C-alpha cells in the first residue's frame, strides 16, 4: 500500500511534464530507469524520431513506458534476470529486444507479424524479451491499445499460431515488471556425507 501511495504521489508531482521523459528518468516502480537491473551489453537508446516512424508505419501508439525504455536501453541482458511477483516466477530472461540503429531488428515487422498472426492472443502485443522455459517457446510482451495498455504478460508458445493459451499477466506496467526482477538464488551446494567416517 505504501508503494502504491508513493507511485500516486510521484505521478501527481509529474503532472504537466512529458510522460516519456518522466518514465526515462524515474526508477521503478514509477519509471524505467532500471540501473538496478544491471542491463548489460545494451546499445545506445533508440531515437524519438525512429520510434515516431515505427508508430507511423504500424499505426500503433507505443505504451509510454515501453517507448521510454527503448530510448534508454536498446536491447541488453539484465543481470537480475529472474522475475518474481505475486507468487509467479519466470526465468531466466534472455535479451531485451535489440532495436538500436544498427541492430537489424525490425520492430515494425515484429508488431505487424503479431498483428497478422492466426493466434489472436498475440494481437495488440509487442515482444520485449525472450525467456528460457525449457522446450516451450516463450516471450514477455507488453500490451498496447485502449485496454490494458502497458500491461506486461508472459506469452506461452508464442511461435505456435494455432495455440491460444491465455497469456499470464506479470505486472501492471513495465516499471513494475522491472522492479520485480531479481538475481537468481545462490546455489545451495549439496554437501557430500562421508558414511565411512
Buried (B, 14 or more C-beta within 10 A) or exposed (E): EEEEEEBEEBEEEBEEEEBBEBBBBBBBBBBBBBEBBBBEEBBEBBBEEBBEEBBEBBEBEBBBBBBBBBBBBBBBBBEBBBBEBEEEEBBBBBBBBBBBEEBEBEBBEBBBEBBEBEBEBBEBBBBBBBBEBEEBBBBBBBBBEEEBBBBBBBBBBBEEBEEEEEBBBBBBBBBBBBBBBBEEEEEEEEEEEEEEE
